[in-house]
Amino acid sequence: MRTRNREPRTLGEGTLDRMARILAGRNINPAAVAALADEPEPFSQLDALSAGMPPRYQGAVADHPQILAWAREVAEAAVAPSLGARRQVATGPSLLMAGVVGAGKTHQAYGAVRQLGQSGVGVRWRATTAADLYADLRPRPGVDSERELAAVSRCPLLIIDDLGAAKASEWVEEVTYRLINRRYNHMLPTLITTNLAIKDLRAYLGDRVTSRLAQMTTRVEFEPVDRRRHRTAA
């Protein structure tokens, strides 16, 4: 069978006229359509990530060496779900950021997410305080708390802020264990901040949780300086 190499075809004047009449009949300005086609995408990956953050942290920048190293490692581990698709965060290490109130842990955590956006990988993520997490997962009428726990457990990147700030109980320990254990087993990157020393965290969460945290996270110690108070005084 012979094949023919055909030259690219251009639209004739008659076709263009018909398209113009169709657009006009629908009150669509052809010039506006052309302008939209030439307009670049209004949001970058970093813009999209920042838009989902609390206003206070939309400009957060991570500058701690260990956190920057974590972001590079997670970005390098990103995989493409299909040929030609953007690489997505899938697995990677976790961090436990410990320090006094106001040391900048939360700022660095959001900055780490923005750092991933700047690296060009896709990030499906979620952020919550430990207190809000327990409130969302507490059984109550009309809410499938097991489904919510499963959704949080399998989120590719999770920030848990202020672990240890909520009131301790057997239920809190059990829910935290189930969440951390699932993320530990699937090697899902998790950023955790806490004001507690490790011995206090063990007393609060129990041996099962702290053992898994010790294995899955790198501990990042923040200087004992309340940066919020320091900025206010300045």
C-alpha positions as CSV (number, residue, x, y, z in Angstrom):
1,M,0.0,0.0,0.0
2,R,1.4,3.4,-1.0
3,T,1.3,6.2,1.5
4,R,1.2,9.9,0.6
5,N,2.9,12.6,2.4
6,R,0.3,15.3,2.7
7,E,1.1,19.0,3.3
8,P,-0.5,20.6,6.3
9,R,-3.8,22.1,5.4
10,T,-4.9,25.6,6.3
11,L,-8.4,26.8,6.9
12,G,-9.9,28.5,3.9
13,E,-11.6,31.9,4.0
14,G,-15.1,30.2,3.8
15,T,-14.4,28.1,6.9
16,L,-13.1,31.1,8.8
17,D,-16.2,33.1,7.9
18,R,-18.4,30.3,9.1
19,M,-16.5,30.1,12.4
20,A,-16.8,33.9,12.8
21,R,-20.6,33.7,12.2
22,I,-21.0,30.9,14.8
23,L,-19.1,32.8,17.4
24,A,-21.1,36.0,16.6
25,G,-24.4,34.1,16.9
26,R,-23.3,33.1,20.4
27,N,-22.3,36.6,21.3
28,I,-18.6,35.6,21.5
29,N,-16.0,38.1,20.4
30,P,-13.5,36.2,18.2
31,A,-10.7,38.7,19.2
32,A,-11.3,37.8,22.8
33,V,-11.0,34.1,22.1
34,A,-7.7,34.7,20.3
35,A,-6.4,36.7,23.2
36,L,-7.3,34.0,25.7
37,A,-5.6,31.4,23.5
38,D,-2.4,33.4,23.6
39,E,-2.6,34.2,27.3
40,P,-0.2,32.2,29.5
41,E,-1.5,30.1,32.5
42,P,-2.3,32.5,35.3
43,F,-1.1,30.2,38.1
44,S,2.1,28.3,38.6
45,Q,2.5,25.1,40.6
46,L,3.8,27.3,43.5
47,D,0.9,29.7,43.2
48,A,-1.6,26.8,43.4
49,L,0.2,25.4,46.5
50,S,0.4,28.8,48.2
51,A,-3.3,29.5,47.6
52,G,-4.3,26.5,49.7
53,M,-2.3,27.7,52.7
54,P,-3.4,30.0,55.5
55,P,-2.6,33.6,54.6
56,R,0.1,33.8,57.3
57,Y,2.1,31.1,55.6
58,Q,1.5,31.8,51.9
59,G,5.0,33.3,51.6
60,A,6.7,30.9,54.0
61,V,10.3,30.1,53.0
62,A,12.2,27.1,54.4
63,D,15.8,27.9,55.2
64,H,16.7,25.2,57.7
65,P,19.4,22.9,56.2
66,Q,17.7,19.7,57.3
67,I,14.4,20.8,56.0
68,L,15.9,21.8,52.6
69,A,17.6,18.4,52.4
70,W,14.3,16.7,53.2
71,A,12.6,18.6,50.3
72,R,15.3,17.6,47.9
73,E,15.0,14.0,48.9
74,V,11.2,13.9,48.6
75,A,11.4,15.7,45.2
76,E,14.0,13.1,43.9
77,A,11.7,10.3,45.0
78,A,8.7,11.7,43.1
79,V,7.3,9.5,40.3
80,A,5.2,10.1,37.2
81,P,1.8,8.3,37.3
82,S,1.9,7.9,33.5
83,L,4.1,8.6,30.6
84,G,4.6,12.3,30.1
85,A,2.7,13.3,33.3
86,R,4.1,15.6,36.0
87,R,6.1,13.7,38.6
88,Q,4.2,13.5,41.9
89,V,5.2,13.2,45.5
90,A,4.6,9.5,46.4
91,T,6.9,8.3,49.1
92,G,9.8,9.7,51.1
93,P,11.2,10.4,54.6
94,S,9.5,12.3,57.4
95,L,10.5,15.0,59.8
96,L,9.8,15.6,63.5
97,M,10.4,19.3,64.2
98,A,10.7,20.0,67.9
99,G,11.2,23.3,69.8
100,V,9.5,25.8,72.0
101,V,6.4,27.7,71.1
102,G,7.1,30.3,68.4
103,A,10.4,28.8,67.3
104,G,9.3,28.8,63.6
105,K,8.4,25.2,63.2
106,T,5.1,25.7,61.4
107,H,6.6,28.4,59.2
108,Q,9.3,26.0,58.1
109,A,6.8,23.2,57.5
110,Y,4.7,25.3,55.1
111,G,8.0,26.6,53.6
112,A,9.0,23.0,52.9
113,V,5.8,22.4,50.9
114,R,6.4,25.6,48.9
115,Q,10.0,24.4,48.3
116,L,8.6,21.2,46.7
117,G,6.4,23.3,44.5
118,Q,9.4,25.3,43.4
119,S,11.2,22.1,42.5
120,G,8.5,21.4,39.9
121,V,6.9,18.2,41.3
122,G,3.2,17.9,41.9
123,V,2.1,17.7,45.6
124,R,-1.2,16.5,47.0
125,W,-1.0,17.5,50.6
126,R,-3.0,18.3,53.7
127,A,-2.2,20.3,56.9
128,T,-3.9,20.1,60.3
129,T,-3.2,20.7,63.9
130,A,-3.3,17.7,66.1
131,A,-6.3,19.1,68.0
132,D,-8.3,19.7,64.8
133,L,-7.3,16.2,63.5
134,Y,-8.8,14.6,66.6
135,A,-11.9,16.7,66.4
136,D,-12.4,15.6,62.8
137,L,-11.9,11.9,63.6
138,R,-13.9,11.8,66.8
139,P,-17.0,9.5,66.2
140,R,-20.2,11.5,66.0
141,P,-23.6,11.1,64.3
142,G,-23.6,11.7,60.5
143,V,-19.8,11.5,60.1
144,D,-17.9,8.5,58.8
145,S,-14.8,8.9,61.0
146,E,-13.2,5.7,59.6
147,R,-13.4,7.1,56.1
148,E,-11.9,10.4,57.3
149,L,-9.0,8.5,59.0
150,A,-8.4,6.5,55.8
151,A,-8.2,9.7,53.7
152,V,-5.8,11.4,56.1
153,S,-3.7,8.2,56.4
154,R,-3.1,7.9,52.6
155,C,-2.6,11.6,51.8
156,P,0.8,11.8,49.9
157,L,2.1,14.6,52.2
158,L,0.7,15.4,55.6
159,I,1.5,18.2,58.1
160,I,0.5,17.5,61.7
161,D,1.1,20.7,63.7
162,D,1.4,20.8,67.5
163,L,1.4,17.1,68.2
164,G,1.0,16.8,72.0
165,A,-1.0,19.9,72.5
166,A,-4.4,18.1,72.7
167,K,-5.5,16.4,75.9
168,A,-4.1,12.9,76.3
169,S,-6.4,9.9,76.4
170,E,-6.5,6.2,75.4
171,W,-8.6,7.2,72.3
172,V,-6.0,9.9,71.3
173,E,-3.2,7.4,71.6
174,E,-5.1,4.7,69.6
175,V,-6.1,7.0,66.8
176,T,-2.5,8.5,66.6
177,Y,-1.1,5.0,66.4
178,R,-3.4,3.9,63.6
179,L,-2.6,7.1,61.6
180,I,1.2,7.0,62.1
181,N,1.4,3.2,61.6
182,R,-0.3,3.4,58.2
183,R,1.9,6.2,57.1
184,Y,4.9,4.4,58.4
185,N,4.0,1.2,56.5
186,H,3.5,3.1,53.2
187,M,6.5,5.3,53.7
188,L,4.4,8.5,53.2
189,P,6.3,11.8,54.0
190,T,4.9,13.4,57.1
191,L,5.9,16.7,58.7
192,I,5.2,16.8,62.4
193,T,5.8,19.7,64.8
194,T,5.8,19.4,68.6
195,N,6.7,21.5,71.6
196,L,7.4,18.3,73.7
197,A,10.7,16.7,74.5
198,I,11.0,13.1,73.3
199,K,10.5,11.7,76.9
200,D,7.3,13.8,77.2
201,L,6.1,12.7,73.8
202,R,6.6,9.0,74.8
203,A,4.5,9.6,78.0
204,Y,1.8,11.4,76.0
205,L,1.5,8.9,73.0
206,G,2.9,5.7,74.3
207,D,5.7,3.4,73.2
208,R,4.1,2.1,70.0
209,V,3.7,5.6,68.5
210,T,7.0,7.0,69.6
211,S,8.8,3.9,68.3
212,R,7.4,4.3,64.8
213,L,8.1,8.0,64.9
214,A,11.7,7.3,65.8
215,Q,12.1,5.0,62.9
216,M,10.3,7.0,60.2
217,T,11.4,10.6,61.1
218,T,14.5,12.6,61.3
219,R,14.4,14.8,64.4
220,V,15.0,18.5,63.8
221,E,15.8,20.6,66.9
222,F,14.9,24.3,66.8
223,E,16.7,26.9,68.8
224,P,14.9,27.7,72.1
225,V,13.9,31.2,70.9
226,D,10.4,32.4,70.6
227,R,10.6,34.2,67.2
228,R,7.1,35.6,67.5
229,R,7.9,37.4,70.7
230,H,11.3,38.5,69.3
231,R,9.7,40.0,66.2
232,T,7.1,41.8,68.4
233,A,9.8,43.3,70.7
234,A,11.8,44.4,67.6
